[in-house]
């Protein structure tokens, strides 16, 4: 049995259906504008469609769509485009599919001769499964994991097993609590809910922050971002992998 705490932007507890409508409306539809067209082709994906899915997931439009670009798994997306047209993934084979694709490795080589060894990762693998299933299987990325933690107070491990045995049932329970079968709207709401950072001031944690304190926090956030980028560059790990290791205490930001 799952217990959820649905909150508004100002920290008030609100009905689940209201939570769904409000947070889904905050989703950046313009940035992910290709989604509806792609999901409509779920049973007939072509090579070009899988390339579009890669660009959509990694936000790699224009000149960013090429090898050796940070945060763009160009080599593995090309593998997907070559191997997956015409493929169907049954519920029974979902685990094997995710284990295979999440662990696929690729290299980024840079002008200074530096080589980074990277994994495709579970977030991208679940994106493939999401589109192949016509939207039935939800995408499992750092944003929705943050959203789930805010709803439940608990984290979901970034593993194939946890995705299938914990996240998928939990996602379906959220949809049921909200009274909807529109899984895409639930995904949008979780994405937006996970993005938001509540303020610490006040009992509800959402009171306005003074300008001077806001500026200080921006400086801290920039420093933290620089540290994350350094860790990713040195380890060759994705952002989701680094954040998960920090959560588990395997890495620190010190």
Secondary structure, DSSP 8 states (H G I E B T S, - for coil): ------B-TTS-B--HHHHHHHHHTTS-TTTTTTHHHHHTTTTS--HHHHHHHHHHHHT--GGGSSSS-TT--HHHHHHHHHH-TT----GGGHHHHHHHHHT-EEEEE-TTS-EEEEE--HHHHHHHHHHHTTT-S----HHHHHHHHHHHS----SSHHHIIIIIHHHHHHHHHHTT---HHHHHHHHHHHHH----SSSTTS-----HHHHHHHHHHHHHHHHHHHHHHHHH---HHHHHHHHHTTSS---
